[in-house]
Amino acid sequence: MTVLLALDSSTETMALALSGVAEPLYFEAVGGPQASARLVPEALALLARAGLQLSDVDAIAYGRGPGAFTGLRTACAVVQGLAFGVAKPVLSLCSLMLVAEDARQQAEAAGDPLAGTIWVAMDARMGEIYAGAFRLEAGQWLTVDAPALYSPPALVAHWGAPEAVAGTALQAFLGQLGAPARTWPQTVSRAQALAVLAQQAWARGELLDAAEAMPVYVRDKVAQTTAERLAARALS
């Protein structure tokens, strides 16, 4: 069985998964600034729980973004270091697709399976949203609308009236994104979703050399100026 180690630190939650073992193992904790110090030891701890070493994995997967700038850089640096060290390939996963997969799992658990296209809208701070659309076909996630950065009005104009939406922007921009019929504002387990996407990417043969592990930024500007912050406060 294909053994895959996967990690993601694109949000405030740090997630790791080890799949392809007798019992899949998951770990989630507060990420942010702590991710750079905790990802490697927690990854090695997962392997130890399964009685494996890093050299036993077939590939290492990571969430490429979009997401928090520092978190994406951390994930890429860690996966490159781990993969180079044991000469293993990497798998690059869309961090928004993780949210779509988690919503699918929530829908199935509730007895109301997800069908058709689902939009993912994540709070990108600075009054903006990371959003993309995905569809499940033959057990594989496909990208319908590539992840991009939007203001709330621009996103509403772009997506029209989506049937299903998942992601933190639903609460962060409450009342500004219309009224989709089905919503999943919070994820239940990013780690479990991570494991599923890693196995799907492996099945599609999407192996990369460690040197190709790069983050995906859809925002060039990562911070507001003092004047912009003051103006935003005045409007709130």
C-alpha positions in Angstrom: 0.0 0.0 0.0 1.2 3.5 -0.8 2.4 5.3 2.3 2.0 9.1 2.2 2.9 11.7 4.7 1.0 15.0 4.2 1.2 18.4 5.9 -0.6 21.7 5.6 0.0 25.0 7.4 -1.9 27.4 5.1 -4.3 28.4 7.8 -4.2 29.0 11.6 -4.6 25.2 11.9 -1.6 23.0 11.3 -2.6 19.6 9.9 -0.7 16.4 9.3 -1.8 13.0 8.0 -0.1 9.6 7.5 -2.1 7.4 5.1 -1.5 4.0 3.5 -0.8 2.4 6.9 -2.9 -0.1 8.9 -4.7 2.7 10.5 -4.4 6.3 9.1 -3.0 8.7 11.6 -3.9 12.4 11.9 -2.7 15.4 13.9 -4.1 18.9 14.1 -3.1 21.8 16.3 -2.8 25.6 16.4 -0.4 26.6 13.6 0.5 30.1 12.7 4.0 31.0 14.0 4.2 27.7 15.8 4.1 25.7 12.6 7.7 26.2 11.8 8.9 24.7 15.0 6.3 21.9 15.3 5.8 20.5 11.8 8.9 18.3 11.7 8.7 16.9 15.2 5.0 16.2 14.8 5.6 14.5 11.4 8.3 12.3 12.9 6.0 11.5 15.8 3.2 10.3 13.4 5.7 8.0 11.7 7.0 6.7 15.0 3.4 5.8 16.1 3.1 3.7 12.9 6.5 2.1 13.5 7.9 3.8 10.4 10.8 6.0 9.5 10.7 8.9 7.0 12.5 6.7 4.4 9.5 4.3 4.5 7.1 6.8 2.9 6.5 6.8 -0.9 6.0 10.6 -1.1 5.4 13.7 1.0 2.4 15.9 0.2 1.9 19.6 1.2 -0.8 22.2 1.0 0.6 24.7 -1.6 -2.0 27.5 -0.9 -3.5 29.9 -1.3 -3.3 30.8 2.3 -1.2 32.5 5.0 2.1 33.7 3.5 4.3 32.5 6.3 2.4 29.3 6.7 2.9 28.5 3.0 6.6 29.2 3.1 6.9 27.0 6.2 5.2 24.1 4.6 7.3 24.3 1.4 10.6 24.6 3.4 9.7 21.6 5.6 8.5 19.4 2.7 11.6 20.2 0.7 13.9 19.4 3.6 12.2 16.1 4.4 12.0 15.0 0.8 15.5 15.9 -0.1 16.8 14.1 3.0 15.3 10.8 1.9 15.2 11.3 -1.8 11.4 11.1 -2.1 9.0 12.9 -4.5 6.5 15.4 -3.3 2.8 16.0 -4.0 1.4 19.5 -4.3 -2.1 19.9 -3.0 -4.5 22.9 -3.3 -5.3 24.2 0.2 -8.8 25.3 -0.9 -9.6 21.9 -2.2 -8.9 20.6 1.3 -11.9 22.6 2.5 -14.1 21.2 -0.4 -13.1 17.6 0.6 -13.9 18.3 4.3 -17.3 19.6 3.3 -17.9 16.5 1.2 -17.1 14.4 4.3 -19.4 16.5 6.5 -22.2 16.1 3.9 -21.8 12.4 3.7 -21.8 12.0 7.5 -25.0 13.9 7.6 -26.6 11.6 5.0 -26.9 14.3 2.4 -24.1 13.6 -0.1 -22.6 16.6 -2.0 -23.2 16.7 -5.7 -22.2 19.2 -8.4 -19.9 22.2 -7.9 -18.9 23.5 -4.5 -17.2 26.9 -4.0 -14.7 27.4 -1.2 -14.3 30.9 0.2 -11.7 31.5 2.8 -11.1 34.7 4.8 -7.9 36.2 3.4 -7.8 39.1 5.8 -7.5 42.7 4.6 -11.2 42.6 3.6 -10.5 40.0 0.9 -11.3 36.3 0.1 -9.5 33.4 -1.4 -12.0 31.5 -3.5 -12.2 28.7 -6.0 -14.7 26.2 -7.3 -14.3 22.4 -7.4 -16.3 19.4 -8.5 -16.1 15.7 -7.6 -16.1 13.3 -10.6 -15.4 9.6 -10.5 -14.0 10.0 -7.0 -11.5 12.7 -8.0 -11.7 16.4 -7.3 -11.4 18.7 -10.4 -10.9 22.4 -10.4 -13.7 24.3 -12.0 -12.6 27.8 -11.2 -9.0 28.3 -10.2 -8.3 29.9 -6.8 -8.1 33.7 -6.9 -8.3 36.7 -4.6 -11.6 38.6 -4.5 -13.3 41.4 -2.7 -16.7 40.3 -1.4 -18.6 42.3 -4.1 -16.3 40.9 -6.8 -16.8 37.4 -5.7 -20.6 37.7 -5.5 -20.6 39.1 -9.1 -18.3 36.3 -10.3 -20.0 33.3 -8.8 -23.6 34.3 -9.2 -25.8 32.2 -6.9 -23.8 29.1 -5.9 -25.7 26.2 -4.5 -22.9 25.0 -2.1 -20.2 27.1 -0.3 -17.6 26.1 2.3 -15.0 28.1 4.2 -14.3 30.7 6.8 -15.4 33.7 4.7 -19.0 32.7 5.3 -18.7 33.9 8.9 -16.1 36.6 8.3 -18.3 38.3 5.7 -21.6 37.3 7.1 -24.5 38.8 5.0 -22.2 39.9 2.2 -22.0 36.6 0.2 -25.6 36.0 -0.5 -27.5 33.0 0.8 -26.2 29.7 -0.6 -28.5 26.7 0.0 -25.8 24.6 1.6 -22.9 25.9 3.6 -20.1 24.6 5.7 -18.4 27.5 7.5 -16.0 25.4 9.5 -13.9 22.3 8.7 -14.2 19.2 10.9 -10.8 17.7 10.0 -8.3 19.3 7.7 -6.0 16.3 8.4 -8.5 13.7 7.1 -9.2 15.8 4.0 -5.4 16.2 3.5 -5.0 12.4 3.5 -7.7 11.9 0.9 -6.2 14.5 -1.5 -2.7 13.1 -1.1 -3.9 9.7 -2.2 -5.9 11.2 -5.1 -2.8 13.1 -6.3 -0.7 9.9 -6.0 -3.2 8.0 -8.1 -3.0 10.7 -10.8 0.7 10.4 -10.8 1.3 14.0 -9.9 4.8 13.5 -8.5 7.2 16.4 -8.3 10.9 16.7 -7.5 11.5 18.2 -4.1 12.9 21.3 -5.7 9.6 21.9 -7.4 7.7 22.3 -4.1 6.6 25.9 -4.3 3.9 27.9 -2.6 1.0 29.4 -4.6 0.4 33.0 -3.7 -2.6 34.7 -5.2 -1.9 38.0 -3.4 1.2 40.1 -4.0 0.6 42.4 -1.1 0.7 40.6 2.3 0.1 43.6 4.7 -1.8 46.8 4.9 -0.2 50.2 5.4 -0.9 52.1 8.6 -3.2 54.4 6.6 -5.1 51.5 5.2 -5.6 49.9 8.6 -6.9 53.2 10.0 -9.3 53.6 7.1 -10.6 50.1 7.6 -11.2 50.7 11.3 -13.1 53.9 10.5 -15.5 52.0 8.3 -16.1 49.2 10.8 
